[in-house]
């Protein structure tokens, strides 16, 4: 998984006054959990744009006073009116410790059911995945090229040896639902197929009669 580097400064004081001063200066107060003790630091708000305002998922490399910490974004608080970042919690990663993270699902291919007029439902755009940091994927591919009207992809069909998906195996990730236009089109296709078969049968019977 790709990582974004964030340069921060350790916070000496964590009170309300110092926190407000940091925000007024365009910085975001943060806490890094998962180590021996929580590490309080701050960084420029602009440093988090690629990490927060994106549909992709990244790990973070946090540099504080020459020391690098590998982490994931655990929680974020926004201002209710301005949507300005108020606070971020990170969780430190270790190579030998499993971690749980929400990974986006990427649809691959074209669904025949959608082409025929069906409606694509995509209820699970992210899946909760548990793995070692090195095995965390950037995204999970969901191949919809065989999805016809009324069919679906479930969690068990997206299983991978590198990670575990923390959802019930029968949870629907994506499906193609029936639409009125699709029903009419399918009926027309079935009618054409039936007419072709009937025509072929009559033609065969005529040939047999002629032979006799």
mmCIF file of the C-alpha atoms, coordinates in Angstrom:
data_MODEL
# 
_entry.id   MODEL 
# 
loop_
_atom_site.group_PDB 
_atom_site.id 
_atom_site.type_symbol 
_atom_site.label_atom_id 
_atom_site.label_alt_id 
_atom_site.label_comp_id 
_atom_site.label_asym_id 
_atom_site.label_entity_id 
_atom_site.label_seq_id 
_atom_site.pdbx_PDB_ins_code 
_atom_site.Cartn_x 
_atom_site.Cartn_y 
_atom_site.Cartn_z 
_atom_site.occupancy 
_atom_site.B_iso_or_equiv 
_atom_site.pdbx_formal_charge 
_atom_site.auth_seq_id 
_atom_site.auth_comp_id 
_atom_site.auth_asym_id 
_atom_site.auth_atom_id 
_atom_site.pdbx_PDB_model_num 
ATOM 1   C CA . UNK A 1 1   ? 0.000   0.000   0.000   1.00 0.00 ? 1   UNK A CA 1 
ATOM 2   C CA . UNK A 1 2   ? 1.210   3.487   -0.869  1.00 0.00 ? 2   UNK A CA 1 
ATOM 3   C CA . UNK A 1 3   ? 2.279   5.807   1.936   1.00 0.00 ? 3   UNK A CA 1 
ATOM 4   C CA . UNK A 1 4   ? 2.111   9.586   2.386   1.00 0.00 ? 4   UNK A CA 1 
ATOM 5   C CA . UNK A 1 5   ? 4.797   11.350  4.419   1.00 0.00 ? 5   UNK A CA 1 
ATOM 6   C CA . UNK A 1 6   ? 3.738   13.868  7.056   1.00 0.00 ? 6   UNK A CA 1 
ATOM 7   C CA . UNK A 1 7   ? 6.282   16.052  8.863   1.00 0.00 ? 7   UNK A CA 1 
ATOM 8   C CA . UNK A 1 8   ? 5.169   16.952  12.372  1.00 0.00 ? 8   UNK A CA 1 
ATOM 9   C CA . UNK A 1 9   ? 6.370   18.511  15.602  1.00 0.00 ? 9   UNK A CA 1 
ATOM 10  C CA . UNK A 1 10  ? 5.933   16.990  19.042  1.00 0.00 ? 10  UNK A CA 1 
ATOM 11  C CA . UNK A 1 11  ? 3.511   18.860  21.281  1.00 0.00 ? 11  UNK A CA 1 
ATOM 12  C CA . UNK A 1 12  ? 4.769   19.894  24.678  1.00 0.00 ? 12  UNK A CA 1 
ATOM 13  C CA . UNK A 1 13  ? 1.344   21.018  25.895  1.00 0.00 ? 13  UNK A CA 1 
ATOM 14  C CA . UNK A 1 14  ? -2.006  19.413  25.100  1.00 0.00 ? 14  UNK A CA 1 
ATOM 15  C CA . UNK A 1 15  ? -4.358  21.840  26.837  1.00 0.00 ? 15  UNK A CA 1 
ATOM 16  C CA . UNK A 1 16  ? -7.243  23.714  25.218  1.00 0.00 ? 16  UNK A CA 1 
ATOM 17  C CA . UNK A 1 17  ? -5.302  26.973  24.963  1.00 0.00 ? 17  UNK A CA 1 
ATOM 18  C CA . UNK A 1 18  ? -2.348  25.445  23.100  1.00 0.00 ? 18  UNK A CA 1 
ATOM 19  C CA . UNK A 1 19  ? -4.686  23.393  20.904  1.00 0.00 ? 19  UNK A CA 1 
ATOM 20  C CA . UNK A 1 20  ? -6.612  26.507  19.885  1.00 0.00 ? 20  UNK A CA 1 
ATOM 21  C CA . UNK A 1 21  ? -3.331  28.322  19.145  1.00 0.00 ? 21  UNK A CA 1 
ATOM 22  C CA . UNK A 1 22  ? -2.236  25.462  16.876  1.00 0.00 ? 22  UNK A CA 1 
ATOM 23  C CA . UNK A 1 23  ? -5.468  25.576  14.897  1.00 0.00 ? 23  UNK A CA 1 
ATOM 24  C CA . UNK A 1 24  ? -5.257  29.335  14.527  1.00 0.00 ? 24  UNK A CA 1 
ATOM 25  C CA . UNK A 1 25  ? -1.760  28.845  13.090  1.00 0.00 ? 25  UNK A CA 1 
ATOM 26  C CA . UNK A 1 26  ? -3.080  26.423  10.444  1.00 0.00 ? 26  UNK A CA 1 
ATOM 27  C CA . UNK A 1 27  ? -1.911  23.280  12.192  1.00 0.00 ? 27  UNK A CA 1 
ATOM 28  C CA . UNK A 1 28  ? -3.797  20.145  13.199  1.00 0.00 ? 28  UNK A CA 1 
ATOM 29  C CA . UNK A 1 29  ? -3.330  18.544  16.639  1.00 0.00 ? 29  UNK A CA 1 
ATOM 30  C CA . UNK A 1 30  ? -2.800  14.772  16.351  1.00 0.00 ? 30  UNK A CA 1 
ATOM 31  C CA . UNK A 1 31  ? -2.195  11.729  18.531  1.00 0.00 ? 31  UNK A CA 1 
ATOM 32  C CA . UNK A 1 32  ? -0.325  8.571   17.539  1.00 0.00 ? 32  UNK A CA 1 
ATOM 33  C CA . UNK A 1 33  ? -1.521  5.484   19.420  1.00 0.00 ? 33  UNK A CA 1 
ATOM 34  C CA . UNK A 1 34  ? -0.254  1.904   19.429  1.00 0.00 ? 34  UNK A CA 1 
ATOM 35  C CA . UNK A 1 35  ? 3.245   2.439   20.826  1.00 0.00 ? 35  UNK A CA 1 
ATOM 36  C CA . UNK A 1 36  ? 4.473   2.370   24.422  1.00 0.00 ? 36  UNK A CA 1 
ATOM 37  C CA . UNK A 1 37  ? 2.525   5.563   25.081  1.00 0.00 ? 37  UNK A CA 1 
ATOM 38  C CA . UNK A 1 38  ? 0.459   8.040   23.054  1.00 0.00 ? 38  UNK A CA 1 
ATOM 39  C CA . UNK A 1 39  ? 2.538   10.521  21.066  1.00 0.00 ? 39  UNK A CA 1 
ATOM 40  C CA . UNK A 1 40  ? 1.043   14.001  20.723  1.00 0.00 ? 40  UNK A CA 1 
ATOM 41  C CA . UNK A 1 41  ? 2.148   16.030  17.714  1.00 0.00 ? 41  UNK A CA 1 
ATOM 42  C CA . UNK A 1 42  ? 0.932   18.610  15.216  1.00 0.00 ? 42  UNK A CA 1 
ATOM 43  C CA . UNK A 1 43  ? 1.390   19.180  11.487  1.00 0.00 ? 43  UNK A CA 1 
ATOM 44  C CA . UNK A 1 44  ? 0.317   21.686  8.846   1.00 0.00 ? 44  UNK A CA 1 
ATOM 45  C CA . UNK A 1 45  ? -3.279  21.185  7.740   1.00 0.00 ? 45  UNK A CA 1 
ATOM 46  C CA . UNK A 1 46  ? -2.170  21.116  4.098   1.00 0.00 ? 46  UNK A CA 1 
ATOM 47  C CA . UNK A 1 47  ? -0.084  17.997  4.855   1.00 0.00 ? 47  UNK A CA 1 
ATOM 48  C CA . UNK A 1 48  ? -3.247  15.911  5.218   1.00 0.00 ? 48  UNK A CA 1 
ATOM 49  C CA . UNK A 1 49  ? -4.984  16.793  1.933   1.00 0.00 ? 49  UNK A CA 1 
ATOM 50  C CA . UNK A 1 50  ? -3.813  13.724  0.001   1.00 0.00 ? 50  UNK A CA 1 
ATOM 51  C CA . UNK A 1 51  ? -4.487  11.485  2.988   1.00 0.00 ? 51  UNK A CA 1 
ATOM 52  C CA . UNK A 1 52  ? -7.979  12.731  3.863   1.00 0.00 ? 52  UNK A CA 1 
ATOM 53  C CA . UNK A 1 53  ? -9.613  14.226  0.761   1.00 0.00 ? 53  UNK A CA 1 
ATOM 54  C CA . UNK A 1 54  ? -9.386  11.181  -1.495  1.00 0.00 ? 54  UNK A CA 1 
ATOM 55  C CA . UNK A 1 55  ? -11.293 8.000   -2.280  1.00 0.00 ? 55  UNK A CA 1 
ATOM 56  C CA . UNK A 1 56  ? -8.025  6.063   -2.118  1.00 0.00 ? 56  UNK A CA 1 
ATOM 57  C CA . UNK A 1 57  ? -6.535  4.638   1.062   1.00 0.00 ? 57  UNK A CA 1 
ATOM 58  C CA . UNK A 1 58  ? -2.964  5.262   2.168   1.00 0.00 ? 58  UNK A CA 1 
ATOM 59  C CA . UNK A 1 59  ? -0.755  4.555   5.138   1.00 0.00 ? 59  UNK A CA 1 
ATOM 60  C CA . UNK A 1 60  ? 1.141   7.464   6.678   1.00 0.00 ? 60  UNK A CA 1 
ATOM 61  C CA . UNK A 1 61  ? 4.835   7.888   7.405   1.00 0.00 ? 61  UNK A CA 1 
ATOM 62  C CA . UNK A 1 62  ? 5.002   10.408  10.228  1.00 0.00 ? 62  UNK A CA 1 
ATOM 63  C CA . UNK A 1 63  ? 8.349   12.140  10.741  1.00 0.00 ? 63  UNK A CA 1 
ATOM 64  C CA . UNK A 1 64  ? 8.852   13.743  14.144  1.00 0.00 ? 64  UNK A CA 1 
ATOM 65  C CA . UNK A 1 65  ? 12.256  15.112  15.180  1.00 0.00 ? 65  UNK A CA 1 
ATOM 66  C CA . UNK A 1 66  ? 14.140  12.700  12.920  1.00 0.00 ? 66  UNK A CA 1 
ATOM 67  C CA . UNK A 1 67  ? 12.140  9.598   13.879  1.00 0.00 ? 67  UNK A CA 1 
ATOM 68  C CA . UNK A 1 68  ? 9.758   7.916   11.438  1.00 0.00 ? 68  UNK A CA 1 
ATOM 69  C CA . UNK A 1 69  ? 6.568   6.166   12.491  1.00 0.00 ? 69  UNK A CA 1 
ATOM 70  C CA . UNK A 1 70  ? 4.442   4.087   10.129  1.00 0.00 ? 70  UNK A CA 1 
ATOM 71  C CA . UNK A 1 71  ? 0.746   4.489   10.846  1.00 0.00 ? 71  UNK A CA 1 
ATOM 72  C CA . UNK A 1 72  ? -2.821  4.478   9.569   1.00 0.00 ? 72  UNK A CA 1 
ATOM 73  C CA . UNK A 1 73  ? -5.497  7.111   10.065  1.00 0.00 ? 73  UNK A CA 1 
ATOM 74  C CA . UNK A 1 74  ? -7.806  5.837   12.791  1.00 0.00 ? 74  UNK A CA 1 
ATOM 75  C CA . UNK A 1 75  ? -10.191 8.722   13.457  1.00 0.00 ? 75  UNK A CA 1 
ATOM 76  C CA . UNK A 1 76  ? -10.697 12.283  12.264  1.00 0.00 ? 76  UNK A CA 1 
ATOM 77  C CA . UNK A 1 77  ? -12.821 15.160  13.539  1.00 0.00 ? 77  UNK A CA 1 
ATOM 78  C CA . UNK A 1 78  ? -14.127 17.978  11.329  1.00 0.00 ? 78  UNK A CA 1 
ATOM 79  C CA . UNK A 1 79  ? -15.633 21.325  12.250  1.00 0.00 ? 79  UNK A CA 1 
ATOM 80  C CA . UNK A 1 80  ? -19.443 20.940  11.919  1.00 0.00 ? 80  UNK A CA 1 
ATOM 81  C CA . UNK A 1 81  ? -19.787 24.144  9.877   1.00 0.00 ? 81  UNK A CA 1 
ATOM 82  C CA . UNK A 1 82  ? -16.529 24.754  8.000   1.00 0.00 ? 82  UNK A CA 1 
ATOM 83  C CA . UNK A 1 83  ? -15.436 21.081  7.611   1.00 0.00 ? 83  UNK A CA 1 
ATOM 84  C CA . UNK A 1 84  ? -11.988 22.166  8.732   1.00 0.00 ? 84  UNK A CA 1 
ATOM 85  C CA . UNK A 1 85  ? -9.904  19.363  10.256  1.00 0.00 ? 85  UNK A CA 1 
ATOM 86  C CA . UNK A 1 86  ? -9.934  19.707  14.040  1.00 0.00 ? 86  UNK A CA 1 
ATOM 87  C CA . UNK A 1 87  ? -8.111  16.597  15.219  1.00 0.00 ? 87  UNK A CA 1 
ATOM 88  C CA . UNK A 1 88  ? -6.681  13.323  13.882  1.00 0.00 ? 88  UNK A CA 1 
ATOM 89  C CA . UNK A 1 89  ? -5.888  10.040  15.623  1.00 0.00 ? 89  UNK A CA 1 
ATOM 90  C CA . UNK A 1 90  ? -3.323  7.691   14.097  1.00 0.00 ? 90  UNK A CA 1 
ATOM 91  C CA . UNK A 1 91  ? -2.520  4.084   14.951  1.00 0.00 ? 91  UNK A CA 1 
ATOM 92  C CA . UNK A 1 92  ? 1.093   2.937   14.723  1.00 0.00 ? 92  UNK A CA 1 
ATOM 93  C CA . UNK A 1 93  ? 1.910   -0.019  12.440  1.00 0.00 ? 93  UNK A CA 1 
ATOM 94  C CA . UNK A 1 94  ? 4.369   -2.792  13.186  1.00 0.00 ? 94  UNK A CA 1 
ATOM 95  C CA . UNK A 1 95  ? 5.561   -5.294  10.575  1.00 0.00 ? 95  UNK A CA 1 
ATOM 96  C CA . UNK A 1 96  ? 4.602   -8.317  12.697  1.00 0.00 ? 96  UNK A CA 1 
ATOM 97  C CA . UNK A 1 97  ? 1.227   -7.099  13.994  1.00 0.00 ? 97  UNK A CA 1 
ATOM 98  C CA . UNK A 1 98  ? -2.072  -7.527  12.173  1.00 0.00 ? 98  UNK A CA 1 
ATOM 99  C CA . UNK A 1 99  ? -4.120  -4.407  11.504  1.00 0.00 ? 99  UNK A CA 1 
ATOM 100 C CA . UNK A 1 100 ? -7.705  -3.781  10.405  1.00 0.00 ? 100 UNK A CA 1 
ATOM 101 C CA . UNK A 1 101 ? -8.420  -1.194  7.724   1.00 0.00 ? 101 UNK A CA 1 
ATOM 102 C CA . UNK A 1 102 ? -11.261 -0.238  5.360   1.00 0.00 ? 102 UNK A CA 1 
ATOM 103 C CA . UNK A 1 103 ? -10.203 -0.922  1.769   1.00 0.00 ? 103 UNK A CA 1 
ATOM 104 C CA . UNK A 1 104 ? -12.093 0.403   -1.295  1.00 0.00 ? 104 UNK A CA 1 
ATOM 105 C CA . UNK A 1 105 ? -13.658 -2.039  -3.761  1.00 0.00 ? 105 UNK A CA 1 
ATOM 106 C CA . UNK A 1 106 ? -12.893 -1.468  -7.455  1.00 0.00 ? 106 UNK A CA 1 
ATOM 107 C CA . UNK A 1 107 ? -15.307 -2.789  -10.084 1.00 0.00 ? 107 UNK A CA 1 
ATOM 108 C CA . UNK A 1 108 ? -13.633 -4.532  -13.012 1.00 0.00 ? 108 UNK A CA 1 
ATOM 109 C CA . UNK A 1 109 ? -15.214 -5.316  -16.382 1.00 0.00 ? 109 UNK A CA 1 
ATOM 110 C CA . UNK A 1 110 ? -18.680 -4.659  -17.831 1.00 0.00 ? 110 UNK A CA 1 
ATOM 111 C CA . UNK A 1 111 ? -21.787 -6.422  -16.581 1.00 0.00 ? 111 UNK A CA 1 
ATOM 112 C CA . UNK A 1 112 ? -23.968 -8.091  -19.281 1.00 0.00 ? 112 UNK A CA 1 
ATOM 113 C CA . UNK A 1 113 ? -26.954 -7.524  -17.015 1.00 0.00 ? 113 UNK A CA 1 
ATOM 114 C CA . UNK A 1 114 ? -26.363 -3.776  -16.912 1.00 0.00 ? 114 UNK A CA 1 
ATOM 115 C CA . UNK A 1 115 ? -25.838 -3.678  -20.692 1.00 0.00 ? 115 UNK A CA 1 
ATOM 116 C CA . UNK A 1 116 ? -29.247 -5.352  -21.056 1.00 0.00 ? 116 UNK A CA 1 
ATOM 117 C CA . UNK A 1 117 ? -30.900 -2.688  -18.935 1.00 0.00 ? 117 UNK A CA 1 
ATOM 118 C CA . UNK A 1 118 ? -30.436 -4.008  -15.399 1.00 0.00 ? 118 UNK A CA 1 
ATOM 119 C CA . UNK A 1 119 ? -29.694 -1.732  -12.454 1.00 0.00 ? 119 UNK A CA 1 
ATOM 120 C CA . UNK A 1 120 ? -26.295 -2.010  -10.734 1.00 0.00 ? 120 UNK A CA 1 
ATOM 121 C CA . UNK A 1 121 ? -26.410 -1.920  -6.937  1.00 0.00 ? 121 UNK A CA 1 
ATOM 122 C CA . UNK A 1 122 ? -23.072 -1.386  -5.166  1.00 0.00 ? 122 UNK A CA 1 
ATOM 123 C CA . UNK A 1 123 ? -23.825 -1.353  -1.410  1.00 0.00 ? 123 UNK A CA 1 
ATOM 124 C CA . UNK A 1 124 ? -20.344 -2.221  -0.145  1.00 0.00 ? 124 UNK A CA 1 
ATOM 125 C CA . UNK A 1 125 ? -17.870 0.244   -1.644  1.00 0.00 ? 125 UNK A CA 1 
ATOM 126 C CA . UNK A 1 126 ? -15.356 -0.472  1.118   1.00 0.00 ? 126 UNK A CA 1 
ATOM 127 C CA . UNK A 1 127 ? -14.560 -3.691  2.949   1.00 0.00 ? 127 UNK A CA 1 
ATOM 128 C CA . UNK A 1 128 ? -13.006 -4.067  6.367   1.00 0.00 ? 128 UNK A CA 1 
ATOM 129 C CA . UNK A 1 129 ? -9.793  -6.056  5.911   1.00 0.00 ? 129 UNK A CA 1 
ATOM 130 C CA . UNK A 1 130 ? -7.397  -7.549  8.459   1.00 0.00 ? 130 UNK A CA 1 
ATOM 131 C CA . UNK A 1 131 ? -3.791  -8.246  7.448   1.00 0.00 ? 131 UNK A CA 1 
ATOM 132 C CA . UNK A 1 132 ? -0.145  -7.567  8.144   1.00 0.00 ? 132 UNK A CA 1 
ATOM 133 C CA . UNK A 1 133 ? 0.826   -4.050  7.011   1.00 0.00 ? 133 UNK A CA 1 
ATOM 134 C CA . UNK A 1 134 ? 2.846   -5.383  4.073   1.00 0.00 ? 134 UNK A CA 1 
ATOM 135 C CA . UNK A 1 135 ? -0.190  -7.331  2.802   1.00 0.00 ? 135 UNK A CA 1 
ATOM 136 C CA . UNK A 1 136 ? -2.717  -4.498  2.898   1.00 0.00 ? 136 UNK A CA 1 
ATOM 137 C CA . UNK A 1 137 ? -4.033  -3.980  -0.657  1.00 0.00 ? 137 UNK A CA 1 
ATOM 138 C CA . UNK A 1 138 ? -4.642  -0.581  -2.255  1.00 0.00 ? 138 UNK A CA 1 
ATOM 139 C CA . UNK A 1 139 ? -8.063  -1.856  -3.347  1.00 0.00 ? 139 UNK A CA 1 
ATOM 140 C CA . UNK A 1 140 ? -10.036 -5.091  -3.814  1.00 0.00 ? 140 UNK A CA 1 
ATOM 141 C CA . UNK A 1 141 ? -11.031 -6.015  -7.362  1.00 0.00 ? 141 UNK A CA 1 
ATOM 142 C CA . UNK A 1 142 ? -14.607 -7.145  -7.959  1.00 0.00 ? 142 UNK A CA 1 
ATOM 143 C CA . UNK A 1 143 ? -15.041 -8.681  -11.425 1.00 0.00 ? 143 UNK A CA 1 
ATOM 144 C CA . UNK A 1 144 ? -18.571 -7.957  -12.660 1.00 0.00 ? 144 UNK A CA 1 
ATOM 145 C CA . UNK A 1 145 ? -18.057 -9.222  -16.222 1.00 0.00 ? 145 UNK A CA 1 
ATOM 146 C CA . UNK A 1 146 ? -20.251 -12.300 -15.546 1.00 0.00 ? 146 UNK A CA 1 
ATOM 147 C CA . UNK A 1 147 ? -23.025 -10.573 -13.621 1.00 0.00 ? 147 UNK A CA 1 
ATOM 148 C CA . UNK A 1 148 ? -26.355 -11.018 -15.328 1.00 0.00 ? 148 UNK A CA 1 
ATOM 149 C CA . UNK A 1 149 ? -29.723 -9.678  -14.195 1.00 0.00 ? 149 UNK A CA 1 
ATOM 150 C CA . UNK A 1 150 ? -30.583 -11.111 -10.796 1.00 0.00 ? 150 UNK A CA 1 
ATOM 151 C CA . UNK A 1 151 ? -27.035 -12.244 -9.971  1.00 0.00 ? 151 UNK A CA 1 
ATOM 152 C CA . UNK A 1 152 ? -24.575 -10.882 -7.402  1.00 0.00 ? 152 UNK A CA 1 
ATOM 153 C CA . UNK A 1 153 ? -21.073 -11.005 -5.981  1.00 0.00 ? 153 UNK A CA 1 
ATOM 154 C CA . UNK A 1 154 ? -20.718 -11.826 -2.298  1.00 0.00 ? 154 UNK A CA 1 
ATOM 155 C CA . UNK A 1 155 ? -17.831 -11.397 0.128   1.00 0.00 ? 155 UNK A CA 1 
ATOM 156 C CA . UNK A 1 156 ? -16.674 -15.029 -0.072  1.00 0.00 ? 156 UNK A CA 1 
ATOM 157 C CA . UNK A 1 157 ? -16.024 -14.615 -3.821  1.00 0.00 ? 157 UNK A CA 1 
ATOM 158 C CA . UNK A 1 158 ? -13.493 -11.840 -3.118  1.00 0.00 ? 158 UNK A CA 1 
ATOM 159 C CA . UNK A 1 159 ? -11.429 -13.856 -0.638  1.00 0.00 ? 159 UNK A CA 1 
ATOM 160 C CA . UNK A 1 160 ? -7.634  -13.596 -0.829  1.00 0.00 ? 160 UNK A CA 1 
ATOM 161 C CA . UNK A 1 161 ? -4.875  -15.539 0.936   1.00 0.00 ? 161 UNK A CA 1 
ATOM 162 C CA . UNK A 1 162 ? -3.061  -12.316 1.875   1.00 0.00 ? 162 UNK A CA 1 
ATOM 163 C CA . UNK A 1 163 ? -5.851  -10.893 4.033   1.00 0.00 ? 163 UNK A CA 1 
ATOM 164 C CA . UNK A 1 164 ? -9.122  -11.655 5.798   1.00 0.00 ? 164 UNK A CA 1 
ATOM 165 C CA . UNK A 1 165 ? -12.339 -9.789  5.030   1.00 0.00 ? 165 UNK A CA 1 
ATOM 166 C CA . UNK A 1 166 ? -14.188 -8.955  8.254   1.00 0.00 ? 166 UNK A CA 1 
ATOM 167 C CA . UNK A 1 167 ? -17.746 -9.312  6.976   1.00 0.00 ? 167 UNK A CA 1 
ATOM 168 C CA . UNK A 1 168 ? -20.195 -12.245 6.784   1.00 0.00 ? 168 UNK A CA 1 
ATOM 169 C CA . UNK A 1 169 ? -19.278 -14.411 3.778   1.00 0.00 ? 169 UNK A CA 1 
ATOM 170 C CA . UNK A 1 170 ? -22.748 -14.052 2.232   1.00 0.00 ? 170 UNK A CA 1 
ATOM 171 C CA . UNK A 1 171 ? -22.785 -10.228 2.397   1.00 0.00 ? 171 UNK A CA 1 
ATOM 172 C CA . UNK A 1 172 ? -23.675 -8.754  -1.012  1.00 0.00 ? 172 UNK A CA 1 
ATOM 173 C CA . UNK A 1 173 ? -20.917 -6.528  -2.407  1.00 0.00 ? 173 UNK A CA 1 
ATOM 174 C CA . UNK A 1 174 ? -22.456 -5.764  -5.793  1.00 0.00 ? 174 UNK A CA 1 
ATOM 175 C CA . UNK A 1 175 ? -25.495 -7.053  -7.705  1.00 0.00 ? 175 UNK A CA 1 
ATOM 176 C CA . UNK A 1 176 ? -27.563 -6.425  -10.820 1.00 0.00 ? 176 UNK A CA 1 
ATOM 177 C CA . UNK A 1 177 ? -31.229 -5.876  -10.163 1.00 0.00 ? 177 UNK A CA 1 
ATOM 178 C CA . UNK A 1 178 ? -34.128 -6.322  -12.566 1.00 0.00 ? 178 UNK A CA 1 
ATOM 179 C CA . UNK A 1 179 ? -35.559 -3.288  -14.349 1.00 0.00 ? 179 UNK A CA 1 
ATOM 180 C CA . UNK A 1 180 ? -38.729 -3.072  -16.487 1.00 0.00 ? 180 UNK A CA 1 
ATOM 181 C CA . UNK A 1 181 ? -36.787 -2.351  -19.678 1.00 0.00 ? 181 UNK A CA 1 
ATOM 182 C CA . UNK A 1 182 ? -34.534 -5.296  -18.997 1.00 0.00 ? 182 UNK A CA 1 
ATOM 183 C CA . UNK A 1 183 ? -37.510 -7.667  -18.548 1.00 0.00 ? 183 UNK A CA 1 
ATOM 184 C CA . UNK A 1 184 ? -39.028 -6.586  -21.860 1.00 0.00 ? 184 UNK A CA 1 
ATOM 185 C CA . UNK A 1 185 ? -35.685 -6.970  -23.642 1.00 0.00 ? 185 UNK A CA 1 
ATOM 186 C CA . UNK A 1 186 ? -35.083 -10.422 -22.192 1.00 0.00 ? 186 UNK A CA 1 
ATOM 187 C CA . UNK A 1 187 ? -38.573 -11.524 -23.231 1.00 0.00 ? 187 UNK A CA 1 
ATOM 188 C CA . UNK A 1 188 ? -37.900 -10.291 -26.758 1.00 0.00 ? 188 UNK A CA 1 
ATOM 189 C CA . UNK A 1 189 ? -34.587 -12.182 -26.848 1.00 0.00 ? 189 UNK A CA 1 
ATOM 190 C CA . UNK A 1 190 ? -36.257 -15.355 -25.589 1.00 0.00 ? 190 UNK A CA 1 
ATOM 191 C CA . UNK A 1 191 ? -39.009 -14.942 -28.200 1.00 0.00 ? 191 UNK A CA 1 
ATOM 192 C CA . UNK A 1 192 ? -36.452 -14.582 -30.993 1.00 0.00 ? 192 UNK A CA 1 
ATOM 193 C CA . UNK A 1 193 ? -34.569 -17.664 -29.793 1.00 0.00 ? 193 UNK A CA 1 
ATOM 194 C CA . UNK A 1 194 ? -37.824 -19.652 -29.658 1.00 0.00 ? 194 UNK A CA 1 
ATOM 195 C CA . UNK A 1 195 ? -38.786 -18.526 -33.153 1.00 0.00 ? 195 UNK A CA 1 
ATOM 196 C CA . UNK A 1 196 ? -35.369 -19.530 -34.490 1.00 0.00 ? 196 UNK A CA 1 
ATOM 197 C CA . UNK A 1 197 ? -35.610 -22.976 -32.928 1.00 0.00 ? 197 UNK A CA 1 
ATOM 198 C CA . UNK A 1 198 ? -39.143 -23.446 -34.277 1.00 0.00 ? 198 UNK A CA 1 
ATOM 199 C CA . UNK A 1 199 ? -38.015 -22.349 -37.718 1.00 0.00 ? 199 UNK A CA 1 
ATOM 200 C CA . UNK A 1 200 ? -35.133 -24.797 -37.621 1.00 0.00 ? 200 UNK A CA 1 
ATOM 201 C CA . UNK A 1 201 ? -37.473 -27.634 -36.611 1.00 0.00 ? 201 UNK A CA 1 
ATOM 202 C CA . UNK A 1 202 ? -39.934 -26.875 -39.428 1.00 0.00 ? 202 UNK A CA 1 
ATOM 203 C CA . UNK A 1 203 ? -37.074 -26.669 -41.908 1.00 0.00 ? 203 UNK A CA 1 
ATOM 204 C CA . UNK A 1 204 ? -35.775 -30.051 -40.764 1.00 0.00 ? 204 UNK A CA 1 
ATOM 205 C CA . UNK A 1 205 ? -39.230 -31.595 -41.098 1.00 0.00 ? 205 UNK A CA 1 
ATOM 206 C CA . UNK A 1 206 ? -39.572 -30.220 -44.649 1.00 0.00 ? 206 UNK A CA 1 
ATOM 207 C CA . UNK A 1 207 ? -36.221 -31.682 -45.616 1.00 0.00 ? 207 UNK A CA 1 
ATOM 208 C CA . UNK A 1 208 ? -37.207 -35.100 -44.239 1.00 0.00 ? 208 UNK A CA 1 
ATOM 209 C CA . UNK A 1 209 ? -40.484 -35.008 -46.176 1.00 0.00 ? 209 UNK A CA 1 
ATOM 210 C CA . UNK A 1 210 ? -38.690 -34.072 -49.390 1.00 0.00 ? 210 UNK A CA 1 
ATOM 211 C CA . UNK A 1 211 ? -36.221 -36.922 -48.915 1.00 0.00 ? 211 UNK A CA 1 
ATOM 212 C CA . UNK A 1 212 ? -38.991 -39.465 -48.503 1.00 0.00 ? 212 UNK A CA 1 
# 
